[in-house]
Amino acid sequence: MKAVKNDDIAALKGRRLDPQETFAFRCHPDIGCFNRCCQNLNLFLYPYDIVRLKQALEVTADVFLDRYTDIVLREGSHFPEVLLRMADDAEQTCPFRDDSGCVVYADRPDTCRTFPVEHGLMFGPDGGEPQTVSFFRPPDFCLGPFEDKDWTLESWADGQEAKVYNRMSRRWAAIKALFHQDPWGGQGPYGPKAKMAFMATYNMDAFRRFVFESSFLKRYRVKKERIRKIRKDDAALLVLGFEWVKLSVWNLPSKWIRPR
């Protein structure tokens, strides 16, 4: 999910979907294009994707980021992107694909889970609450739209168990939109403050150590029930990380965390 401006909507590819509008799609092993969408990808991973994938693979976030991702800073951006590293073969296949399909299917990333739909956050000129916009965007080779199965946005999200992913990605997209302006000053996007923000959003294991093994809880007030939950719940810790980044980088108030 990415942030888009109202003026950019008309230029985006795909068919924009209204909430009650239907679209036809079905993917299965007998379809001619099966697995073809799992190769030669620029697949951006969002923070909740890392949480689920590292849990599924039973590795730490450090290991996952080092082994499976490339971290890049695109021109004009002030926060790095995390891309899934494709295999070093002729087709540049997804590292989690085999002949039977996706080996991490239950914990597949938001982009894969939502495909062939893509979501974005549309920000209006008044700076109010952003609106979710959705587009039907299967690639040209995809045969799924010719299958006899209709969905709405809600039924598709239910069928793909995507609602938690979509909600977490929406939270993250709203934060990423804040990085359209450089918040780092002279430190730049590789400075200490930026590295801490990356840790709090993409490396839950390191962030948990930071929360419980540093002076963090002496400097910030967090409710006791949340402290208990984030000791073991990566998703809850991720939300705390989001809130801490907003507070520490932009001084935006939060109900989750407050300076002492």
Secondary structure, DSSP 8 states (H G I E B T S, - for coil): -EEEEGGGGGGS-SEEE-TT--EE----TTSTTTTGGGBS---B--HHHHHHHHHHHT--HHHHHHHHEEEE--TT-SS-EEEE---SSTT-B-TTEETTEETTGGG--HHHHHTTEEEEEEE-TT----EEEEEE---TT--GGGSS-EE-HHHHHHHTT-HHHHHHHHHHHHHHHHTTS--SGGG-TTSHHHHHHHHHHH-HHHHHHHHHHSSHHHHEE--HHHHHHHTT-HHHHHHHHHHHHHHHHH----SS-EE-
